[in-house]
Amino acid sequence: MSQERPEPPHTGLDPVDRVLAREAGIAQLPVTEQAAAYEALHEELEQILNASPNSLPAGLVDSVTEPGSEAVGERERP
């Protein structure tokens, strides 16, 4: 029996899409290595998204709230 893996989501931001494509392979790792692998992907995504937030597609930033904000949904524009 072959398990089909769903196709990773496409964000339109190539560096993010490449990281997300690697996520499916983590399930194949030993359980003891999975947490570290997810943490590494998370750190990489944070670096990409923090590198130049003004160049991100609008759909990736419109629903982000500022840290410590109680608001949910669109963030306030300066």
One Martini backbone bead per residue (centre of mass of N, CA, C, O) as a GRO file, in nm:
protein
   78
    1MET     BB    1   0.095   0.037   0.024
    2SER     BB    2   0.042   0.372  -0.080
    3GLN     BB    3   0.126   0.690   0.026
    4GLU     BB    4  -0.014   0.992  -0.026
    5ARG     BB    5   0.107   1.307  -0.065
    6PRO     BB    6   0.050   1.611  -0.027
    7GLU     BB    7   0.073   1.899  -0.161
    8PRO     BB    8   0.228   2.166  -0.111
    9PRO     BB    9   0.200   2.473  -0.054
   10HIS     BB   10   0.144   2.784  -0.235
   11THR     BB   11   0.263   3.124  -0.197
   12GLY     BB   12   0.474   3.269  -0.421
   13LEU     BB   13   0.732   3.217  -0.238
   14ASP     BB   14   0.998   3.042  -0.307
   15PRO     BB   15   1.147   3.002  -0.032
   16VAL     BB   16   0.893   2.898   0.113
   17ASP     BB   17   0.822   2.663  -0.076
   18ARG     BB   18   1.085   2.503  -0.025
   19VAL     BB   19   1.037   2.453   0.274
   20LEU     BB   20   0.753   2.319   0.254
   21ALA     BB   21   0.853   2.075   0.079
   22ARG     BB   22   1.027   1.948   0.324
   23GLU     BB   23   0.812   1.873   0.540
   24ALA     BB   24   0.714   1.586   0.444
   25GLY     BB   25   0.994   1.437   0.520
   26ILE     BB   26   0.978   1.430   0.834
   27ALA     BB   27   0.799   1.170   0.870
   28GLN     BB   28   1.055   0.978   0.789
   29LEU     BB   29   1.172   1.030   1.045
   30PRO     BB   30   1.266   0.989   1.334
   31VAL     BB   31   1.107   1.090   1.608
   32THR     BB   32   1.372   1.210   1.751
   33GLU     BB   33   1.408   1.422   1.483
   34GLN     BB   34   1.150   1.598   1.426
   35ALA     BB   35   1.163   1.848   1.609
   36ALA     BB   36   1.427   1.964   1.490
   37ALA     BB   37   1.323   1.987   1.198
   38TYR     BB   38   1.090   2.182   1.256
   39GLU     BB   39   1.262   2.403   1.383
   40ALA     BB   40   1.436   2.459   1.133
   41LEU     BB   41   1.203   2.547   0.950
   42HIS     BB   42   1.099   2.775   1.126
   43GLU     BB   43   1.357   2.946   1.123
   44GLU     BB   44   1.370   2.980   0.816
   45LEU     BB   45   1.098   3.124   0.786
   46GLU     BB   46   1.162   3.364   0.966
   47GLN     BB   47   1.400   3.470   0.801
   48ILE     BB   48   1.246   3.520   0.541
   49LEU     BB   49   1.011   3.703   0.660
   50ASN     BB   50   1.224   3.914   0.800
   51ALA     BB   51   1.408   4.024   0.576
   52SER     BB   52   1.149   4.151   0.373
   53PRO     BB   53   0.837   4.248   0.436
   54ASN     BB   54   0.781   4.444   0.183
   55SER     BB   55   0.808   4.180  -0.031
   56LEU     BB   56   0.554   4.054   0.046
   57PRO     BB   57   0.278   3.921   0.000
   58ALA     BB   58  -0.017   4.040   0.107
   59GLY     BB   59  -0.136   3.763   0.220
   60LEU     BB   60   0.107   3.739   0.442
   61VAL     BB   61   0.043   4.034   0.604
   62ASP     BB   62  -0.263   4.113   0.662
   63SER     BB   63  -0.295   3.884   0.914
   64VAL     BB   64  -0.084   4.022   1.081
   65THR     BB   65   0.029   4.070   1.404
   66GLU     BB   66   0.151   4.224   1.653
   67PRO     BB   67   0.331   4.184   1.907
   68GLY     BB   68   0.099   4.198   2.179
   69SER     BB   69  -0.151   4.190   2.029
   70GLU     BB   70  -0.511   4.151   2.040
   71ALA     BB   71  -0.542   4.144   1.755
   72VAL     BB   72  -0.734   4.010   1.484
   73GLY     BB   73  -0.593   4.019   1.173
   74GLU     BB   74  -0.555   4.306   1.066
   75ARG     BB   75  -0.311   4.529   1.045
   76GLU     BB   76  -0.184   4.817   1.117
   77ARG     BB   77  -0.115   5.097   0.940
   78PRO     BB   78   0.122   5.362   0.919
   0.00000   0.00000   0.00000
